[in-house]
Amino acid sequence: MAAVASKRDELKSLGVQVLSVSVDSRFIHKIWQEEELSKMVPGGFPFPMLSDAGGRIGSVYGVYDEEAGVDIRGRFLIDPDGAIQAMEVLTPTVGRNVAELIRQIKAFQHVRETGEATPSGWQPGKVTLKPGPKLIGKVWEVWKPEMAFE
C-alpha cells in the first residue's frame, strides 16, 4: 500500500480512485496509518481505508477467508461502469507490482478510448491490435513475442 501511496500523483492524473478495504477496524487503520504508513510515505496513505467488518465486501469479491476472518490480499481494477476488468489475488508474503498496476490501468484506458487491443507487455506508444476479421491469422505480421519485453 505504501508503494501505491507513493504513486498518488500519477494515479490521480489517470483519474483513478483507490480504495483500501480490510476486515480491520477504523481504529486499527488509524494506528497503522500513524505507526507505519506515515513513516514510509510523507502524509501516509492518501486514499480511503474502508473497514469490511464481517467480510461482506470480501465475500462479494471472493477474497474473504471466513475461517481465518480475513480478506485475502487482492487488487481489482473496476471500470467507470462498475465492471471488474482485472483482478489479482496474492498471498500476504508476495508483494504486488505497482508499475504493472499502472501499466494495466493505461492499457484498459487505451482500449476503452480506442477499441483497439493491447498485446502482452504493451506500453503506451507501442503496437496495438485492431480487432476484426482482417486480424484473424495475421497477428504475427504486426506483433512478435519479443515485443512483450521491450
Secondary structure, 3 states (H helix, E strand, C coil): CHHHHHCHHHHHHCCCCCCEEECCCHHHHHHHHHHHHHHHCCCCCCCCEEECCCCHHHHHCCCEECCCCEECCEEEEECCCCCEEEEEECCCCCCCCHHHHHHHHHHHHHHHHHCCECCCCCCCCCCCECCCHHHCCCHHHHCCHHHHHC
